[in-house]
Amino acid sequence: MNQVLLTRLFKSIDSNQSKALIRVAYSIIDHEKKKGHTKLADKLNSILLKNLEEAEKEPKGLKVAKTQNFQVPVDRRYRLPLANHIEHEYLRHEMVLSEDVETKILRIEKEYLARERLAHHGLKPRKRILLYGPSGCGKSMAGEKIAWDLGLPFYKVRFDSIISSYLGESASNLSKLLESMEDFPCVLLLDEFDIIGKQRNLSSNDVGEIHRIVNILLGLLEEYDGKGILIATTNLEGSLDKALFRRFDDFIKLPKPELNQIKQILKISFSALKLDKKVSLDQYAKKLTGFSYAIIVKIANDAAKHAIINSKEAIFTQDLDRALQENKAINK
């Protein structure tokens, strides 16, 4: 596994994790030592020990609740669940982030783990987070990463169930969902939040219902003091009602990756594959400047699949050039 990924993984492990995971961590350290990677092994061991020691100092009772006793509420008319639960093992959490964004996400996680200590001093952790930025730059994935790192159940709001054509039902569904999760420690993702958070002065045939939903949402966010974390995402932050911004505890912009991040994304994407000696990741990182995280990964995957399907021994410049050309239009 890539050294950067191993380091990030070990930083997320503490004594609140399962014993099995901690045993696996020590097995990885032993494996790296046997391969002669003593510096890496020592670094991972130091990170793990530090995290375990710090976690032991936290107040007891920080372990998250189990999900089996929680029932996701359904809409009244069609009995459809208002949110989907994504199993922990399927959460996307390996991300290449700028130092600024990674620091802000880590701050959210640390505050959540220290919530009882903060409460002792009359303070609250950041629980209502708005992630914004261009499409395909990892906003939803960042929400999954936070759930993964904290070991919290992850739920994604189903707006197809929330939004109803019947007067008042949309606001009622939203209220029911948020209120049901107030006492349940989890991460609740409101992806493409602008669907329900539109500015109230925007012209629309459904302006009355939009006003109703936004007004209910303002109250719910203002009063929310649940045990979990609400994460909203949008790539149309300009269309959000201005009053909503004041209801969030933190705003994090996820921009398109910069040159060094693009190179790291390519390294991770090709870590299990062989590259031809003529392939320069520095050169392709420059060509991919301005592309979104998702499109860069897609280009790398398309190049790899083309090489494998055609029984090539490695990925060649032609494979990358072909994938780059095919995906240029998608990035616009």
C-alpha positions, 0 to 999 in steps of 0.5 A: 500500500502507498505510504501516504495512504498507510499514514492516513489510515494509521492516523484514523485508528485509536482505542475506540476502534475494534480490537481486530482493526488494531491487531491488523495495524500491528500486522502491517507494521510487522510486514513493513519491517520484514520488507526492510521498510524500517523507517516507515514501520517506526513512523506507523508504530509511533502514530498508532501508539500516540493515537491510542494513548490520546484516545485513552485520555478521552472521557468514557462513553465516546463509542458510537451507537449501533445501528440495529435499533434505529429505523429510518423513517418513511414518507407517509404516502408511499412508505419509502425510506427518507434516507439510505444507510451505506455500510461502513465497509463501502464508504469511500475514505481514501482521498487526496486533499489539500493541507488546508481542507485536510486540516479542517476535516481533522478539526471536525473529527477531533472536536466530535471525539472531544465533545464531552470535554467541550461540553464541560466548558460550555462549548459544542463541536462543529455539527452542521457542516457545509461542503461546497465547490465544483462538481466531482471534487470529493464533497460527498466522499469527504462526508463518507470519510468523516463517517469512516474516520469516526466509526459512525453510521452513514446515511444519505438523504433520499430527496426523491422521498423527501420531496412531495407534490402534495402541499406541506408533505416535503417539509413534514418529511424533512422534519421527521427525518432530522428529528428522528436522528437527533438522539442517534450518533451518525453522519447524515449527508444532504447531498446537492443541498440546493435542491431544498435550500434555494433562495426564497426570492428565486422565481418558481411555480412552486415558490410557496412550497419552496418558502415553506421548506426553507423556513422549516429548514432554517428552524431545524438547522437552528435548533439541531443539537443532535448526537451526530453530524449533518453534512450538506453539499452543493456546487451551486452555493450561490443559489442557497438562501443566504439565511442558511449560511448562518445556520452552519458551524463550518464551511469548507470549500473543496476546490479542483486539485492542484498540480501536486495533488493531481500527481498523487491521485495518478500515483494512487490510481496506478499503484497496482499497475505497471507504467511504461518508462516513457509515461511521465506523471509530472507531464500528465499532471500538468495536462490535467490541471483544471480537471476535477478529482472525479475526471482525473480518476476516470481518465486513469481508470479508462487508460488502465482498462484500455491497456488491460483489455488489449493485453498490454504489459504496461500502460503506455502514453497512447492509453493515457492520451486516448483517455484524456482526449475522450474525457476533455468534453466531460470536464467542461 
